[in-house]
Amino acid sequence: MTKKWRKEFEEERSRLNEIVTSSGHLGIKRFFALDDQAYHAGALPPKVKELIGLVASLVLRCDECVSYHLIKCKDEGVTDEEFYEALNIALVVGGSIVIPHLRRASERHENMQEK
């Protein structure tokens, strides 16, 4: 895994989102707005919401979603201890099928910690 995965991931995600949102479809635009708003500060701070998103993504086995929430967790200042505690919850909830996704998430998390 190279250090440039985050940049490549964010560029591709942005490019693909532009294709989808340029359709002007109202339902799609509304869903994208709902998804964005869900992670704003409320009763739970964004950091906690991103950890929840990470756990859900691991259990649902969506590597793209895991990558997205890893980046957001990093931006929100999630510590190593918080990260691995969240991974443990995903493993308990999702079972052993989560392990391959947990491995990739751990590798990317470690990659983002490198200076």
C-alpha positions in Angstrom: 0.0 0.0 0.0 1.5 3.3 -1.0 1.2 6.5 0.8 -0.6 8.1 -2.1 -3.8 5.9 -1.7 -5.6 8.7 0.1 -5.1 11.2 -2.7 -6.0 8.7 -5.4 -9.1 7.6 -3.4 -10.3 11.2 -2.8 -9.7 12.2 -6.5 -11.6 9.2 -7.8 -14.4 9.6 -5.3 -14.8 13.3 -6.2 -14.7 12.5 -10.0 -17.4 9.8 -9.7 -19.6 11.9 -7.4 -19.5 14.7 -10.0 -20.7 12.3 -12.6 -23.6 11.1 -10.4 -24.6 14.5 -9.1 -24.4 16.2 -12.5 -27.5 14.2 -13.5 -29.5 16.6 -11.5 -31.7 13.8 -10.2 -33.6 15.2 -7.2 -33.7 11.9 -5.2 -30.0 11.3 -5.6 -29.2 14.9 -4.6 -31.4 14.6 -1.5 -29.8 11.3 -0.5 -26.3 12.7 -0.9 -27.3 15.7 1.3 -28.9 13.5 3.9 -25.7 11.4 4.1 -23.6 14.5 4.5 -25.8 16.0 7.2 -25.9 12.7 9.2 -22.2 13.2 10.1 -22.5 16.8 11.3 -22.3 17.7 15.0 -25.4 17.0 17.0 -26.1 14.9 20.1 -23.0 12.9 19.0 -19.8 14.7 17.9 -18.6 14.0 14.3 -15.7 11.9 15.7 -18.1 9.4 17.2 -20.3 9.4 14.1 -17.3 8.6 11.9 -16.3 5.7 14.2 -19.9 4.4 13.9 -19.7 4.8 10.1 -16.4 2.9 10.1 -17.9 0.0 12.2 -21.0 -0.2 10.0 -18.9 -0.1 6.8 -16.7 -3.0 8.2 -19.7 -5.1 9.1 -21.3 -4.4 5.7 -18.0 -5.2 4.1 -17.8 -2.1 1.9 -14.1 -1.4 1.4 -14.8 2.0 -0.3 -16.9 3.1 2.6 -14.2 1.8 5.0 -11.6 4.0 3.2 -13.9 7.0 3.3 -14.5 6.7 7.1 -10.8 6.0 7.7 -10.0 9.3 6.2 -12.7 11.1 8.1 -11.6 9.4 11.3 -8.1 10.6 10.7 -9.4 14.2 10.1 -11.5 14.0 13.3 -8.4 13.0 15.4 -9.4 9.4 16.2 -6.6 7.9 18.3 -5.1 4.4 17.7 -6.9 3.2 20.8 -10.3 4.5 19.6 -9.6 3.0 16.2 -8.8 -0.5 17.4 -11.6 -0.4 19.9 -14.0 0.4 17.0 -12.5 -2.4 14.9 -13.1 -4.8 17.8 -16.8 -3.9 17.9 -17.0 -4.5 14.2 -15.4 -7.9 14.6 -17.7 -8.9 17.4 -20.8 -7.7 15.5 -19.8 -8.9 12.1 -17.9 -12.0 13.0 -14.9 -13.5 11.2 -16.1 -12.4 7.7 -15.0 -8.9 8.8 -11.4 -10.0 9.2 -10.2 -9.3 5.6 -11.7 -5.8 5.7 -10.3 -5.2 9.2 -6.8 -6.1 7.9 -7.0 -3.7 5.0 -8.4 -1.0 7.3 -5.6 -1.5 9.8 -3.0 -1.3 7.0 -4.5 2.0 5.7 -4.8 3.4 9.2 -1.1 2.6 9.8 -0.2 4.1 6.4 -1.9 7.4 7.4 0.0 7.6 10.7 3.4 7.6 8.8 4.9 11.0 8.5 
